[in-house]
Amino acid sequence: MNAYKIYWSVYGGWTALFLSPYLWASGIFAALCRPIWGYQKNGSFEWVTWAIGVLPSMVSFSLGALAIFLAFSNEKFLILLRQKGAAN
């Protein structure tokens, strides 16, 4: 038997898929976001304008946080992080 068929049958198949609250929640969320990603205004999609406005700020914030983390951390701190906070 194919591995995907086994996986599909173990996890409930089509019945489990259509009764999943995650499927319904994602469908409702996609329908609510349709005005953002589905319609063109002046030949371009609205979400492209939002992404161009937001993503550079998110990337620069992440790089700034990484720079601060690397500037103020030492080897002992990094070892503690690798051990998930467990002290020796």
mmCIF file as gemmi writes it, N, C-alpha and C atoms, coordinates in Angstrom:
data_model
loop_
_atom_site.group_PDB
_atom_site.id
_atom_site.type_symbol
_atom_site.label_atom_id
_atom_site.label_alt_id
_atom_site.label_comp_id
_atom_site.label_asym_id
_atom_site.label_entity_id
_atom_site.label_seq_id
_atom_site.pdbx_PDB_ins_code
_atom_site.Cartn_x
_atom_site.Cartn_y
_atom_site.Cartn_z
_atom_site.occupancy
_atom_site.B_iso_or_equiv
_atom_site.pdbx_formal_charge
_atom_site.auth_seq_id
_atom_site.auth_asym_id
_atom_site.pdbx_PDB_model_num
ATOM 1 N N . MET Axp A 1 ? 0.842 -1.188 0 1 0 ? 1 A 1
ATOM 2 C CA . MET Axp A 1 ? 0 0 0 1 0 ? 1 A 1
ATOM 3 C C . MET Axp A 1 ? 0.887 1.251 0 1 0 ? 1 A 1
ATOM 4 N N . ASN Axp A 2 ? 0.461 2.237 -0.669 1 0 ? 2 A 1
ATOM 5 C CA . ASN Axp A 2 ? 1.21 3.483 -0.777 1 0 ? 2 A 1
ATOM 6 C C . ASN Axp A 2 ? 1.25 4.2 0.58 1 0 ? 2 A 1
ATOM 7 N N . ALA Axp A 3 ? 2.381 4.822 0.883 1 0 ? 3 A 1
ATOM 8 C CA . ALA Axp A 3 ? 2.54 5.51 2.176 1 0 ? 3 A 1
ATOM 9 C C . ALA Axp A 3 ? 1.519 6.629 2.34 1 0 ? 3 A 1
ATOM 10 N N . TYR Axp A 4 ? 1.192 7.344 1.251 1 0 ? 4 A 1
ATOM 11 C CA . TYR Axp A 4 ? 0.214 8.422 1.348 1 0 ? 4 A 1
ATOM 12 C C . TYR Axp A 4 ? -1.188 7.892 1.623 1 0 ? 4 A 1
ATOM 13 N N . LYS Axp A 5 ? -1.517 6.742 1.069 1 0 ? 5 A 1
ATOM 14 C CA . LYS Axp A 5 ? -2.828 6.136 1.346 1 0 ? 5 A 1
ATOM 15 C C . LYS Axp A 5 ? -2.934 5.723 2.803 1 0 ? 5 A 1
ATOM 16 N N . ILE Axp A 6 ? -1.852 5.205 3.349 1 0 ? 6 A 1
ATOM 17 C CA . ILE Axp A 6 ? -1.85 4.83 4.77 1 0 ? 6 A 1
ATOM 18 C C . ILE Axp A 6 ? -2.021 6.078 5.637 1 0 ? 6 A 1
ATOM 19 N N . TYR Axp A 7 ? -1.264 7.106 5.34 1 0 ? 7 A 1
ATOM 20 C CA . TYR Axp A 7 ? -1.368 8.367 6.083 1 0 ? 7 A 1
ATOM 21 C C . TYR Axp A 7 ? -2.786 8.919 5.999 1 0 ? 7 A 1
ATOM 22 N N . TRP Axp A 8 ? -3.342 8.933 4.794 1 0 ? 8 A 1
ATOM 23 C CA . TRP Axp A 8 ? -4.674 9.487 4.575 1 0 ? 8 A 1
ATOM 24 C C . TRP Axp A 8 ? -5.725 8.714 5.359 1 0 ? 8 A 1
ATOM 25 N N . SER Axp A 9 ? -5.625 7.399 5.381 1 0 ? 9 A 1
ATOM 26 C CA . SER Axp A 9 ? -6.621 6.594 6.096 1 0 ? 9 A 1
ATOM 27 C C . SER Axp A 9 ? -6.456 6.704 7.611 1 0 ? 9 A 1
ATOM 28 N N . VAL Axp A 10 ? -5.217 6.794 8.086 1 0 ? 10 A 1
ATOM 29 C CA . VAL Axp A 10 ? -4.982 6.895 9.528 1 0 ? 10 A 1
ATOM 30 C C . VAL Axp A 10 ? -5.53 8.211 10.078 1 0 ? 10 A 1
ATOM 31 N N . TYR Axp A 11 ? -5.396 9.288 9.31 1 0 ? 11 A 1
ATOM 32 C CA . TYR Axp A 11 ? -5.834 10.597 9.791 1 0 ? 11 A 1
ATOM 33 C C . TYR Axp A 11 ? -7.26 10.947 9.414 1 0 ? 11 A 1
ATOM 34 N N . GLY Axp A 12 ? -8.031 10.002 8.911 1 0 ? 12 A 1
ATOM 35 C CA . GLY Axp A 12 ? -9.466 10.209 8.768 1 0 ? 12 A 1
ATOM 36 C C . GLY Axp A 12 ? -9.978 10.471 7.379 1 0 ? 12 A 1
ATOM 37 N N . GLY Axp A 13 ? -9.13 10.706 6.415 1 0 ? 13 A 1
ATOM 38 C CA . GLY Axp A 13 ? -9.561 10.884 5.034 1 0 ? 13 A 1
ATOM 39 C C . GLY Axp A 13 ? -10.378 12.149 4.818 1 0 ? 13 A 1
ATOM 40 N N . TRP Axp A 14 ? -11.276 12.064 3.823 1 0 ? 14 A 1
ATOM 41 C CA . TRP Axp A 14 ? -12.08 13.231 3.432 1 0 ? 14 A 1
ATOM 42 C C . TRP Axp A 14 ? -13 13.699 4.551 1 0 ? 14 A 1
ATOM 43 N N . THR Axp A 15 ? -13.527 12.767 5.334 1 0 ? 15 A 1
ATOM 44 C CA . THR Axp A 15 ? -14.447 13.144 6.422 1 0 ? 15 A 1
ATOM 45 C C . THR Axp A 15 ? -13.743 14.042 7.435 1 0 ? 15 A 1
ATOM 46 N N . ALA Axp A 16 ? -12.561 13.629 7.847 1 0 ? 16 A 1
ATOM 47 C CA . ALA Axp A 16 ? -11.807 14.43 8.816 1 0 ? 16 A 1
ATOM 48 C C . ALA Axp A 16 ? -11.408 15.778 8.227 1 0 ? 16 A 1
ATOM 49 N N . LEU Axp A 17 ? -11.091 15.798 6.942 1 0 ? 17 A 1
ATOM 50 C CA . LEU Axp A 17 ? -10.71 17.046 6.309 1 0 ? 17 A 1
ATOM 51 C C . LEU Axp A 17 ? -11.861 18.046 6.316 1 0 ? 17 A 1
ATOM 52 N N . PHE Axp A 18 ? -13.033 17.609 5.891 1 0 ? 18 A 1
ATOM 53 C CA . PHE Axp A 18 ? -14.161 18.533 5.801 1 0 ? 18 A 1
ATOM 54 C C . PHE Axp A 18 ? -14.771 18.882 7.154 1 0 ? 18 A 1
ATOM 55 N N . LEU Axp A 19 ? -14.528 18.083 8.17 1 0 ? 19 A 1
ATOM 56 C CA . LEU Axp A 19 ? -15.017 18.405 9.511 1 0 ? 19 A 1
ATOM 57 C C . LEU Axp A 19 ? -13.98 19.16 10.347 1 0 ? 19 A 1
ATOM 58 N N . SER Axp A 20 ? -12.812 19.415 9.781 1 0 ? 20 A 1
ATOM 59 C CA . SER Axp A 20 ? -11.746 20.087 10.508 1 0 ? 20 A 1
ATOM 60 C C . SER Axp A 20 ? -12.08 21.564 10.734 1 0 ? 20 A 1
ATOM 61 N N . PRO Axp A 21 ? -11.981 22.035 11.965 1 0 ? 21 A 1
ATOM 62 C CA . PRO Axp A 21 ? -12.225 23.457 12.215 1 0 ? 21 A 1
ATOM 63 C C . PRO Axp A 21 ? -11.15 24.34 11.568 1 0 ? 21 A 1
ATOM 64 N N . TYR Axp A 22 ? -9.955 23.799 11.357 1 0 ? 22 A 1
ATOM 65 C CA . TYR Axp A 22 ? -8.886 24.573 10.732 1 0 ? 22 A 1
ATOM 66 C C . TYR Axp A 22 ? -9.21 24.861 9.267 1 0 ? 22 A 1
ATOM 67 N N . LEU Axp A 23 ? -9.797 23.896 8.577 1 0 ? 23 A 1
ATOM 68 C CA . LEU Axp A 23 ? -10.199 24.125 7.192 1 0 ? 23 A 1
ATOM 69 C C . LEU Axp A 23 ? -11.251 25.223 7.115 1 0 ? 23 A 1
ATOM 70 N N . TRP Axp A 24 ? -12.251 25.153 7.982 1 0 ? 24 A 1
ATOM 71 C CA . TRP Axp A 24 ? -13.327 26.151 7.968 1 0 ? 24 A 1
ATOM 72 C C . TRP Axp A 24 ? -12.8 27.526 8.375 1 0 ? 24 A 1
ATOM 73 N N . ALA Axp A 25 ? -11.919 27.584 9.378 1 0 ? 25 A 1
ATOM 74 C CA . ALA Axp A 25 ? -11.359 28.87 9.807 1 0 ? 25 A 1
ATOM 75 C C . ALA Axp A 25 ? -10.512 29.492 8.7 1 0 ? 25 A 1
ATOM 76 N N . SER Axp A 26 ? -9.727 28.673 7.994 1 0 ? 26 A 1
ATOM 77 C CA . SER Axp A 26 ? -8.919 29.218 6.908 1 0 ? 26 A 1
ATOM 78 C C . SER Axp A 26 ? -9.791 29.68 5.752 1 0 ? 26 A 1
ATOM 79 N N . GLY Axp A 27 ? -10.898 28.989 5.492 1 0 ? 27 A 1
ATOM 80 C CA . GLY Axp A 27 ? -11.818 29.424 4.443 1 0 ? 27 A 1
ATOM 81 C C . GLY Axp A 27 ? -12.481 30.751 4.777 1 0 ? 27 A 1
ATOM 82 N N . ILE Axp A 28 ? -12.883 30.915 6.024 1 0 ? 28 A 1
ATOM 83 C CA . ILE Axp A 28 ? -13.502 32.171 6.458 1 0 ? 28 A 1
ATOM 84 C C . ILE Axp A 28 ? -12.487 33.302 6.412 1 0 ? 28 A 1
ATOM 85 N N . PHE Axp A 29 ? -11.266 33.029 6.866 1 0 ? 29 A 1
ATOM 86 C CA . PHE Axp A 29 ? -10.214 34.047 6.841 1 0 ? 29 A 1
ATOM 87 C C . PHE Axp A 29 ? -9.891 34.46 5.407 1 0 ? 29 A 1
ATOM 88 N N . ALA Axp A 30 ? -9.82 33.487 4.499 1 0 ? 30 A 1
ATOM 89 C CA . ALA Axp A 30 ? -9.542 33.806 3.088 1 0 ? 30 A 1
ATOM 90 C C . ALA Axp A 30 ? -10.668 34.632 2.489 1 0 ? 30 A 1
ATOM 91 N N . ALA Axp A 31 ? -11.916 34.331 2.857 1 0 ? 31 A 1
ATOM 92 C CA . ALA Axp A 31 ? -13.043 35.104 2.333 1 0 ? 31 A 1
ATOM 93 C C . ALA Axp A 31 ? -13.025 36.536 2.87 1 0 ? 31 A 1
ATOM 94 N N . LEU Axp A 32 ? -12.65 36.701 4.132 1 0 ? 32 A 1
ATOM 95 C CA . LEU Axp A 32 ? -12.577 38.043 4.714 1 0 ? 32 A 1
ATOM 96 C C . LEU Axp A 32 ? -11.438 38.864 4.105 1 0 ? 32 A 1
ATOM 97 N N . CYS Axp A 33 ? -10.364 38.196 3.695 1 0 ? 33 A 1
ATOM 98 C CA . CYS Axp A 33 ? -9.217 38.895 3.117 1 0 ? 33 A 1
ATOM 99 C C . CYS Axp A 33 ? -9.328 39.068 1.604 1 0 ? 33 A 1
ATOM 100 N N . ARG Axp A 34 ? -10.401 38.609 1.015 1 0 ? 34 A 1
ATOM 101 C CA . ARG Axp A 34 ? -10.561 38.707 -0.44 1 0 ? 34 A 1
ATOM 102 C C . ARG Axp A 34 ? -10.453 40.139 -0.956 1 0 ? 34 A 1
ATOM 103 N N . PRO Axp A 35 ? -10.983 41.148 -0.284 1 0 ? 35 A 1
ATOM 104 C CA . PRO Axp A 35 ? -10.793 42.515 -0.801 1 0 ? 35 A 1
ATOM 105 C C . PRO Axp A 35 ? -9.329 42.941 -0.866 1 0 ? 35 A 1
ATOM 106 N N . ILE Axp A 36 ? -8.479 42.349 -0.058 1 0 ? 36 A 1
ATOM 107 C CA . ILE Axp A 36 ? -7.075 42.728 -0.05 1 0 ? 36 A 1
ATOM 108 C C . ILE Axp A 36 ? -6.326 42.062 -1.199 1 0 ? 36 A 1
ATOM 109 N N . TRP Axp A 37 ? -6.487 40.752 -1.363 1 0 ? 37 A 1
ATOM 110 C CA . TRP Axp A 37 ? -5.676 40.042 -2.341 1 0 ? 37 A 1
ATOM 111 C C . TRP Axp A 37 ? -6.384 39.762 -3.654 1 0 ? 37 A 1
ATOM 112 N N . GLY Axp A 38 ? -7.67 39.969 -3.732 1 0 ? 38 A 1
ATOM 113 C CA . GLY Axp A 38 ? -8.394 39.533 -4.902 1 0 ? 38 A 1
ATOM 114 C C . GLY Axp A 38 ? -8.698 40.576 -5.948 1 0 ? 38 A 1
ATOM 115 N N . TYR Axp A 39 ? -8.663 41.816 -5.596 1 0 ? 39 A 1
ATOM 116 C CA . TYR Axp A 39 ? -9.097 42.854 -6.53 1 0 ? 39 A 1
ATOM 117 C C . TYR Axp A 39 ? -7.942 43.754 -6.936 1 0 ? 39 A 1
ATOM 118 N N . GLN Axp A 40 ? -7.971 44.164 -8.174 1 0 ? 40 A 1
ATOM 119 C CA . GLN Axp A 40 ? -6.949 45.07 -8.679 1 0 ? 40 A 1
ATOM 120 C C . GLN Axp A 40 ? -7.445 46.509 -8.619 1 0 ? 40 A 1
ATOM 121 N N . LYS Axp A 41 ? -6.522 47.38 -8.272 1 0 ? 41 A 1
ATOM 122 C CA . LYS Axp A 41 ? -6.819 48.807 -8.263 1 0 ? 41 A 1
ATOM 123 C C . LYS Axp A 41 ? -5.737 49.482 -9.103 1 0 ? 41 A 1
ATOM 124 N N . ASN Axp A 42 ? -6.137 50.144 -10.165 1 0 ? 42 A 1
ATOM 125 C CA . ASN Axp A 42 ? -5.209 50.808 -11.088 1 0 ? 42 A 1
ATOM 126 C C . ASN Axp A 42 ? -4.187 49.836 -11.679 1 0 ? 42 A 1
ATOM 127 N N . GLY Axp A 43 ? -4.615 48.612 -11.961 1 0 ? 43 A 1
ATOM 128 C CA . GLY Axp A 43 ? -3.747 47.644 -12.62 1 0 ? 43 A 1
ATOM 129 C C . GLY Axp A 43 ? -2.831 46.845 -11.716 1 0 ? 43 A 1
ATOM 130 N N . SER Axp A 44 ? -2.868 47.057 -10.399 1 0 ? 44 A 1
ATOM 131 C CA . SER Axp A 44 ? -2.044 46.266 -9.487 1 0 ? 44 A 1
ATOM 132 C C . SER Axp A 44 ? -2.883 45.857 -8.28 1 0 ? 44 A 1
ATOM 133 N N . PHE Axp A 45 ? -2.429 44.807 -7.635 1 0 ? 45 A 1
ATOM 134 C CA . PHE Axp A 45 ? -3.136 44.305 -6.461 1 0 ? 45 A 1
ATOM 135 C C . PHE Axp A 45 ? -2.799 45.154 -5.234 1 0 ? 45 A 1
ATOM 136 N N . GLU Axp A 46 ? -3.76 45.283 -4.335 1 0 ? 46 A 1
ATOM 137 C CA . GLU Axp A 46 ? -3.584 46.101 -3.131 1 0 ? 46 A 1
ATOM 138 C C . GLU Axp A 46 ? -2.541 45.493 -2.188 1 0 ? 46 A 1
ATOM 139 N N . TRP Axp A 47 ? -2.48 44.143 -2.109 1 0 ? 47 A 1
ATOM 140 C CA . TRP Axp A 47 ? -1.554 43.514 -1.169 1 0 ? 47 A 1
ATOM 141 C C . TRP Axp A 47 ? -0.103 43.761 -1.555 1 0 ? 47 A 1
ATOM 142 N N . VAL Axp A 48 ? 0.176 44.011 -2.823 1 0 ? 48 A 1
ATOM 143 C CA . VAL Axp A 48 ? 1.547 44.29 -3.239 1 0 ? 48 A 1
ATOM 144 C C . VAL Axp A 48 ? 2.024 45.6 -2.625 1 0 ? 48 A 1
ATOM 145 N N . THR Axp A 49 ? 1.157 46.598 -2.612 1 0 ? 49 A 1
ATOM 146 C CA . THR Axp A 49 ? 1.497 47.885 -2.007 1 0 ? 49 A 1
ATOM 147 C C . THR Axp A 49 ? 1.742 47.731 -0.507 1 0 ? 49 A 1
ATOM 148 N N . TRP Axp A 50 ? 0.904 46.944 0.149 1 0 ? 50 A 1
ATOM 149 C CA . TRP Axp A 50 ? 1.086 46.71 1.582 1 0 ? 50 A 1
ATOM 150 C C . TRP Axp A 50 ? 2.396 45.982 1.856 1 0 ? 50 A 1
ATOM 151 N N . ALA Axp A 51 ? 2.702 44.958 1.056 1 0 ? 51 A 1
ATOM 152 C CA . ALA Axp A 51 ? 3.925 44.185 1.27 1 0 ? 51 A 1
ATOM 153 C C . ALA Axp A 51 ? 5.159 45.046 1.069 1 0 ? 51 A 1
ATOM 154 N N . ILE Axp A 52 ? 5.154 45.887 0.035 1 0 ? 52 A 1
ATOM 155 C CA . ILE Axp A 52 ? 6.3 46.763 -0.217 1 0 ? 52 A 1
ATOM 156 C C . ILE Axp A 52 ? 6.463 47.772 0.917 1 0 ? 52 A 1
ATOM 157 N N . GLY Axp A 53 ? 5.38 48.155 1.548 1 0 ? 53 A 1
ATOM 158 C CA . GLY Axp A 53 ? 5.458 49.1 2.658 1 0 ? 53 A 1
ATOM 159 C C . GLY Axp A 53 ? 5.855 48.478 3.98 1 0 ? 53 A 1
ATOM 160 N N . VAL Axp A 54 ? 5.498 47.221 4.213 1 0 ? 54 A 1
ATOM 161 C CA . VAL Axp A 54 ? 5.7 46.607 5.52 1 0 ? 54 A 1
ATOM 162 C C . VAL Axp A 54 ? 6.96 45.747 5.593 1 0 ? 54 A 1
ATOM 163 N N . LEU Axp A 55 ? 7.256 44.978 4.575 1 0 ? 55 A 1
ATOM 164 C CA . LEU Axp A 55 ? 8.359 44.017 4.646 1 0 ? 55 A 1
ATOM 165 C C . LEU Axp A 55 ? 9.731 44.64 4.897 1 0 ? 55 A 1
ATOM 166 N N . PRO Axp A 56 ? 10.09 45.768 4.283 1 0 ? 56 A 1
ATOM 167 C CA . PRO Axp A 56 ? 11.408 46.343 4.613 1 0 ? 56 A 1
ATOM 168 C C . PRO Axp A 56 ? 11.544 46.709 6.094 1 0 ? 56 A 1
ATOM 169 N N . SER Axp A 57 ? 10.483 47.199 6.691 1 0 ? 57 A 1
ATOM 170 C CA . SER Axp A 57 ? 10.531 47.532 8.121 1 0 ? 57 A 1
ATOM 171 C C . SER Axp A 57 ? 10.705 46.283 8.968 1 0 ? 57 A 1
ATOM 172 N N . MET Axp A 58 ? 10.023 45.212 8.605 1 0 ? 58 A 1
ATOM 173 C CA . MET Axp A 58 ? 10.15 43.965 9.367 1 0 ? 58 A 1
ATOM 174 C C . MET Axp A 58 ? 11.55 43.381 9.252 1 0 ? 58 A 1
ATOM 175 N N . VAL Axp A 59 ? 12.129 43.421 8.066 1 0 ? 59 A 1
ATOM 176 C CA . VAL Axp A 59 ? 13.476 42.897 7.872 1 0 ? 59 A 1
ATOM 177 C C . VAL Axp A 59 ? 14.487 43.737 8.647 1 0 ? 59 A 1
ATOM 178 N N . SER Axp A 60 ? 14.371 45.05 8.591 1 0 ? 60 A 1
ATOM 179 C CA . SER Axp A 60 ? 15.328 45.899 9.311 1 0 ? 60 A 1
ATOM 180 C C . SER Axp A 60 ? 15.179 45.739 10.82 1 0 ? 60 A 1
ATOM 181 N N . PHE Axp A 61 ? 13.965 45.575 11.308 1 0 ? 61 A 1
ATOM 182 C CA . PHE Axp A 61 ? 13.763 45.333 12.748 1 0 ? 61 A 1
ATOM 183 C C . PHE Axp A 61 ? 14.418 44.018 13.161 1 0 ? 61 A 1
ATOM 184 N N . SER Axp A 62 ? 14.271 42.972 12.343 1 0 ? 62 A 1
ATOM 185 C CA . SER Axp A 62 ? 14.875 41.679 12.651 1 0 ? 62 A 1
ATOM 186 C C . SER Axp A 62 ? 16.393 41.759 12.637 1 0 ? 62 A 1
ATOM 187 N N . LEU Axp A 63 ? 16.948 42.451 11.665 1 0 ? 63 A 1
ATOM 188 C CA . LEU Axp A 63 ? 18.402 42.607 11.613 1 0 ? 63 A 1
ATOM 189 C C . LEU Axp A 63 ? 18.919 43.425 12.789 1 0 ? 63 A 1
ATOM 190 N N . GLY Axp A 64 ? 18.181 44.45 13.189 1 0 ? 64 A 1
ATOM 191 C CA . GLY Axp A 64 ? 18.567 45.237 14.356 1 0 ? 64 A 1
ATOM 192 C C . GLY Axp A 64 ? 18.542 44.408 15.628 1 0 ? 64 A 1
ATOM 193 N N . ALA Axp A 65 ? 17.51 43.582 15.782 1 0 ? 65 A 1
ATOM 194 C CA . ALA Axp A 65 ? 17.414 42.705 16.957 1 0 ? 65 A 1
ATOM 195 C C . ALA Axp A 65 ? 18.564 41.698 16.978 1 0 ? 65 A 1
ATOM 196 N N . LEU Axp A 66 ? 18.899 41.151 15.813 1 0 ? 66 A 1
ATOM 197 C CA . LEU Axp A 66 ? 20.012 40.216 15.739 1 0 ? 66 A 1
ATOM 198 C C . LEU Axp A 66 ? 21.33 40.911 16.09 1 0 ? 66 A 1
ATOM 199 N N . ALA Axp A 67 ? 21.521 42.132 15.619 1 0 ? 67 A 1
ATOM 200 C CA . ALA Axp A 67 ? 22.747 42.875 15.923 1 0 ? 67 A 1
ATOM 201 C C . ALA Axp A 67 ? 22.858 43.15 17.419 1 0 ? 67 A 1
ATOM 202 N N . ILE Axp A 68 ? 21.766 43.535 18.043 1 0 ? 68 A 1
ATOM 203 C CA . ILE Axp A 68 ? 21.787 43.782 19.494 1 0 ? 68 A 1
ATOM 204 C C . ILE Axp A 68 ? 22.065 42.489 20.244 1 0 ? 68 A 1
ATOM 205 N N . PHE Axp A 69 ? 21.436 41.406 19.816 1 0 ? 69 A 1
ATOM 206 C CA . PHE Axp A 69 ? 21.655 40.114 20.468 1 0 ? 69 A 1
ATOM 207 C C . PHE Axp A 69 ? 23.119 39.699 20.384 1 0 ? 69 A 1
ATOM 208 N N . LEU Axp A 70 ? 23.705 39.835 19.206 1 0 ? 70 A 1
ATOM 209 C CA . LEU Axp A 70 ? 25.102 39.432 19.044 1 0 ? 70 A 1
ATOM 210 C C . LEU Axp A 70 ? 26.063 40.388 19.747 1 0 ? 70 A 1
ATOM 211 N N . ALA Axp A 71 ? 25.711 41.66 19.861 1 0 ? 71 A 1
ATOM 212 C CA . ALA Axp A 71 ? 26.594 42.623 20.51 1 0 ? 71 A 1
ATOM 213 C C . ALA Axp A 71 ? 26.644 42.424 22.017 1 0 ? 71 A 1
ATOM 214 N N . PHE Axp A 72 ? 25.527 42.078 22.635 1 0 ? 72 A 1
ATOM 215 C CA . PHE Axp A 72 ? 25.47 41.973 24.088 1 0 ? 72 A 1
ATOM 216 C C . PHE Axp A 72 ? 25.59 40.553 24.614 1 0 ? 72 A 1
ATOM 217 N N . SER Axp A 73 ? 25.747 39.589 23.754 1 0 ? 73 A 1
ATOM 218 C CA . SER Axp A 73 ? 25.861 38.214 24.232 1 0 ? 73 A 1
ATOM 219 C C . SER Axp A 73 ? 27.322 37.81 24.312 1 0 ? 73 A 1
ATOM 220 N N . ASN Axp A 74 ? 27.591 36.901 25.215 1 0 ? 74 A 1
ATOM 221 C CA . ASN Axp A 74 ? 28.931 36.339 25.326 1 0 ? 74 A 1
ATOM 222 C C . ASN Axp A 74 ? 28.829 34.821 25.194 1 0 ? 74 A 1
ATOM 223 N N . GLU Axp A 75 ? 29.941 34.151 25.282 1 0 ? 75 A 1
ATOM 224 C CA . GLU Axp A 75 ? 29.949 32.712 25.059 1 0 ? 75 A 1
ATOM 225 C C . GLU Axp A 75 ? 29.136 31.965 26.112 1 0 ? 75 A 1
ATOM 226 N N . LYS Axp A 76 ? 29.189 32.392 27.355 1 0 ? 76 A 1
ATOM 227 C CA . LYS Axp A 76 ? 28.44 31.712 28.418 1 0 ? 76 A 1
ATOM 228 C C . LYS Axp A 76 ? 26.938 31.835 28.174 1 0 ? 76 A 1
ATOM 229 N N . PHE Axp A 77 ? 26.491 33 27.752 1 0 ? 77 A 1
ATOM 230 C CA . PHE Axp A 77 ? 25.073 33.21 27.458 1 0 ? 77 A 1
ATOM 231 C C . PHE Axp A 77 ? 24.609 32.323 26.307 1 0 ? 77 A 1
ATOM 232 N N . LEU Axp A 78 ? 25.426 32.219 25.257 1 0 ? 78 A 1
ATOM 233 C CA . LEU Axp A 78 ? 25.067 31.378 24.117 1 0 ? 78 A 1
ATOM 234 C C . LEU Axp A 78 ? 25.03 29.901 24.495 1 0 ? 78 A 1
ATOM 235 N N . ILE Axp A 79 ? 25.916 29.475 25.373 1 0 ? 79 A 1
ATOM 236 C CA . ILE Axp A 79 ? 25.894 28.092 25.842 1 0 ? 79 A 1
ATOM 237 C C . ILE Axp A 79 ? 24.613 27.822 26.626 1 0 ? 79 A 1
ATOM 238 N N . LEU Axp A 80 ? 24.193 28.773 27.475 1 0 ? 80 A 1
ATOM 239 C CA . LEU Axp A 80 ? 22.935 28.61 28.207 1 0 ? 80 A 1
ATOM 240 C C . LEU Axp A 80 ? 21.739 28.522 27.269 1 0 ? 80 A 1
ATOM 241 N N . LEU Axp A 81 ? 21.756 29.293 26.2 1 0 ? 81 A 1
ATOM 242 C CA . LEU Axp A 81 ? 20.664 29.214 25.233 1 0 ? 81 A 1
ATOM 243 C C . LEU Axp A 81 ? 20.618 27.875 24.525 1 0 ? 81 A 1
ATOM 244 N N . ARG Axp A 82 ? 21.764 27.328 24.22 1 0 ? 82 A 1
ATOM 245 C CA . ARG Axp A 82 ? 21.798 26.023 23.57 1 0 ? 82 A 1
ATOM 246 C C . ARG Axp A 82 ? 21.294 24.929 24.484 1 0 ? 82 A 1
ATOM 247 N N . GLN Axp A 83 ? 21.406 25.114 25.792 1 0 ? 83 A 1
ATOM 248 C CA . GLN Axp A 83 ? 20.939 24.13 26.773 1 0 ? 83 A 1
ATOM 249 C C . GLN Axp A 83 ? 19.501 24.396 27.177 1 0 ? 83 A 1
ATOM 250 N N . LYS Axp A 84 ? 18.807 25.292 26.487 1 0 ? 84 A 1
ATOM 251 C CA . LYS Axp A 84 ? 17.416 25.655 26.758 1 0 ? 84 A 1
ATOM 252 C C . LYS Axp A 84 ? 17.257 26.23 28.159 1 0 ? 84 A 1
ATOM 253 N N . GLY Axp A 85 ? 18.255 26.966 28.642 1 0 ? 85 A 1
ATOM 254 C CA . GLY Axp A 85 ? 18.155 27.662 29.909 1 0 ? 85 A 1
ATOM 255 C C . GLY Axp A 85 ? 18.545 26.849 31.12 1 0 ? 85 A 1
ATOM 256 N N . ALA Axp A 86 ? 18.877 25.581 30.946 1 0 ? 86 A 1
ATOM 257 C CA . ALA Axp A 86 ? 19.234 24.742 32.085 1 0 ? 86 A 1
ATOM 258 C C . ALA Axp A 86 ? 20.633 25.112 32.561 1 0 ? 86 A 1
ATOM 259 N N . ALA Axp A 87 ? 20.762 25.487 33.828 1 0 ? 87 A 1
ATOM 260 C CA . ALA Axp A 87 ? 22.048 25.85 34.391 1 0 ? 87 A 1
ATOM 261 C C . ALA Axp A 87 ? 22.779 24.593 34.859 1 0 ? 87 A 1
ATOM 262 N N . ASN Axp A 88 ? 24.11 24.609 34.762 1 0 ? 88 A 1
ATOM 263 C CA . ASN Axp A 88 ? 24.904 23.45 35.198 1 0 ? 88 A 1
ATOM 264 C C . ASN Axp A 88 ? 25.173 23.512 36.67 1 0 ? 88 A 1
